[in-house]
Amino acid sequence: MERVRVLRHELTFRVLHWVIAVLGIILGITGVSISEYLDLPIIDMGLARNIHIVVGLFFVAFSWLFLYIFIASGEYNWVSLKRLGYGFEYLMHEIKLFFKGEHIEEPIKYDIGKRRYIEKVIPTEILSWWGWFLTGLILISTGLALIYPDELMFINRFWSFLIPDLGGEPTVATRLVHLFAAGFSLAIFIVHVYSSWVYGLIGSIIHGYRMEKVVKKKSRKKVVVY
């Protein structure tokens, strides 16, 4: 099978990816430390709360910057809403082969003649991106509502309306939703890392390059995949 070394991710994309990843890990550690539902004081609660708030604000800023670059660069097209159906279909096929003890063929392909990707992502990553986007919105909105409960009381009241009978302050439901959204985000993160490892994508998010499968024309009528 012929492969060619291709620049998969620009430097800006890679730097923002790792900045957000590190900030997310810090938020996870500090979040566990200040959680009222988990008894895991990894860091002093007072210190953890201050770090969580400051890092959370940086996380929001870098996430929006990443989203802007993601859309402006055209990377969004690989995970757009119109490809969600393809992502679900691929996932079902992947699960089916997994239980058969088989491994699905890597779908990433590069057209060496046109110098562009035919497929740039593992289709299940489409689901991961949208899962992160939705949980990210929930985490950001609930997090801000917990920091500024009076100014953003409508968010607290919204979650209290959806999850009634919890008692206590209106922020109780918001804290619970924030915790579950964080847990779901962690699950997506684990799947993302596993998938990146299996398909050999981790190197490309470090140094940018990857050896991609090549598609090129052998004749005017037929395209052959190597």
C-alpha positions in Angstrom: 0.0 0.0 0.0 1.5 3.3 -1.1 1.6 6.1 1.5 2.8 9.7 1.4 3.9 12.1 4.2 1.3 14.8 4.5 1.0 17.8 6.8 -2.2 16.9 8.6 -2.5 19.7 11.2 -1.1 23.3 11.1 1.0 24.5 14.1 -1.8 26.9 15.3 -4.3 24.0 15.4 -1.9 21.7 17.3 -0.9 24.3 19.9 -4.6 25.2 20.6 -5.5 21.5 20.8 -2.8 20.8 23.4 -3.6 24.0 25.4 -7.2 23.1 25.6 -6.3 19.5 26.5 -4.1 20.6 29.4 -6.6 23.1 30.6 -9.3 20.4 30.5 -7.2 18.1 32.6 -6.6 20.8 35.2 -10.3 21.5 35.2 -11.0 17.8 35.7 -8.6 17.5 38.7 -9.8 20.7 40.4 -13.4 19.9 39.6 -13.2 16.6 41.4 -11.5 18.3 44.3 -14.3 20.8 44.8 -17.3 18.5 44.0 -19.9 18.2 46.6 -20.9 14.8 45.2 -17.4 13.2 45.2 -15.2 12.8 48.2 -11.8 13.0 46.4 -9.9 16.0 47.8 -6.9 15.8 45.4 -6.2 19.5 46.0 -7.2 21.7 48.9 -10.8 22.7 48.2 -10.2 26.5 48.5 -7.2 26.5 46.2 -8.9 24.1 43.8 -11.9 26.3 43.5 -9.8 29.4 42.7 -7.8 27.5 40.1 -10.9 26.0 38.6 -12.5 29.4 38.1 -9.5 31.0 36.6 -8.6 28.0 34.3 -12.3 27.7 33.4 -12.3 31.2 32.0 -9.1 30.6 30.0 -10.7 27.4 28.8 -13.7 29.2 27.5 -11.6 31.8 25.7 -9.3 29.3 24.0 -12.2 27.1 23.1 -13.9 29.9 21.2 -10.6 30.8 19.5 -10.2 27.2 18.5 -13.7 27.0 17.2 -13.2 30.2 15.1 -10.0 28.8 13.5 -11.6 25.4 13.1 -14.4 26.9 11.0 -12.3 29.5 9.2 -9.7 26.9 8.1 -12.3 24.7 6.6 -11.6 21.8 9.1 -15.3 22.0 10.2 -16.4 20.6 6.8 -15.0 17.1 7.8 -17.2 17.0 10.9 -20.2 19.1 9.8 -23.8 18.3 10.8 -24.6 16.9 7.3 -22.0 14.1 8.1 -23.6 13.0 11.3 -25.5 10.2 9.6 -22.3 8.9 8.0 -20.7 8.9 11.5 -23.5 6.9 13.1 -23.4 4.4 10.1 -19.7 3.9 10.5 -20.0 3.5 14.3 -22.6 0.7 13.8 -20.3 -1.0 11.3 -17.3 -0.6 13.7 -19.2 -2.2 16.6 -20.4 -5.1 14.4 -16.9 -5.9 13.3 -15.6 -5.5 16.9 -17.9 -8.3 18.1 -16.6 -10.4 15.2 -13.1 -9.9 16.4 -12.3 -7.9 13.2 -10.9 -4.4 12.7 -12.5 -1.9 10.3 -10.3 -0.6 7.5 -8.9 2.9 8.0 -11.0 5.3 5.9 -8.5 8.2 5.7 -7.3 8.7 2.1 -5.2 11.3 0.3 -5.4 12.3 -3.4 -1.8 12.8 -4.3 -2.7 14.2 -7.7 -5.0 17.0 -6.4 -2.9 17.3 -3.2 -6.0 17.1 -0.9 -7.8 14.7 1.4 -10.6 12.5 0.1 -11.3 11.6 3.8 -9.5 13.2 6.6 -11.1 11.9 9.8 -12.3 8.6 11.3 -16.1 9.1 10.9 -16.8 8.3 14.6 -14.8 11.5 15.3 -17.7 13.4 13.8 -19.8 12.1 16.7 -17.1 13.0 19.2 -16.8 16.6 18.0 -20.5 17.2 18.3 -20.6 15.4 21.6 -17.9 17.8 22.8 -19.6 20.8 21.4 -22.9 20.1 23.2 -21.3 19.1 26.5 -19.0 22.1 26.2 -21.9 24.5 25.9 -23.5 22.8 28.9 -20.3 22.9 31.0 -19.6 26.5 30.1 -23.1 27.8 30.8 -23.5 25.8 34.0 -20.0 26.7 35.2 -20.6 30.5 34.6 -24.0 30.1 36.3 -22.3 28.7 39.4 -19.7 31.5 39.4 -22.3 34.2 38.9 -25.5 32.7 40.4 -27.3 36.0 40.7 -26.5 37.4 37.3 -27.2 34.1 35.5 -30.1 32.9 37.7 -32.2 32.1 34.7 -29.8 29.2 33.9 -30.1 27.8 37.4 -33.9 28.1 37.3 -33.9 26.4 33.9 -32.1 23.3 35.3 -34.2 23.4 38.5 -37.3 23.3 36.3 -36.0 20.3 34.3 -34.7 18.5 37.4 -37.2 19.3 40.2 -37.5 18.0 43.8 -33.7 18.2 44.6 -34.3 20.8 47.4 -31.9 23.4 48.5 -30.7 26.3 46.4 -31.5 26.7 42.7 -27.8 25.9 42.0 -28.2 22.3 43.2 -29.6 21.1 39.9 -27.0 23.1 38.0 -24.1 21.5 39.9 -25.5 18.0 39.2 -25.8 18.8 35.5 -22.3 20.2 35.5 -21.0 17.0 37.1 -22.7 14.7 34.6 -21.6 16.8 31.6 -18.0 16.6 32.9 -18.3 12.9 33.2 -19.7 12.5 29.7 -16.9 14.8 28.4 -14.4 12.5 30.1 -15.9 9.4 28.4 -15.6 11.1 25.0 -12.0 12.0 25.8 -11.1 8.4 26.6 -12.7 7.2 23.3 -11.0 9.9 21.4 -7.6 9.0 22.8 -8.2 5.3 22.2 -9.3 5.9 18.6 -6.3 8.2 17.9 -4.0 5.5 19.3 -5.5 2.7 17.3 -5.4 4.6 14.0 -2.0 6.1 14.6 -3.2 9.7 14.7 -1.4 10.9 17.9 1.9 11.7 16.1 0.2 14.1 13.7 -1.2 16.2 16.5 2.3 16.5 17.9 4.5 17.2 14.9 1.8 17.7 12.3 2.7 15.0 9.7 1.3 11.6 9.0 1.9 8.9 6.4 -1.5 8.8 4.5 -2.9 6.2 2.2 -2.7 7.4 -1.4 -5.4 7.5 -4.0 -4.2 8.3 -7.5 -5.4 7.8 -11.1 -3.9 5.0 -13.1 -6.0 5.8 -16.1 -8.6 8.3 -17.2 -11.4 5.8 -16.5 -10.4 4.1 -13.3 -9.2 5.2 -9.8 -7.2 2.6 -8.0 -6.6 2.6 -4.2 -3.3 1.4 -3.0 
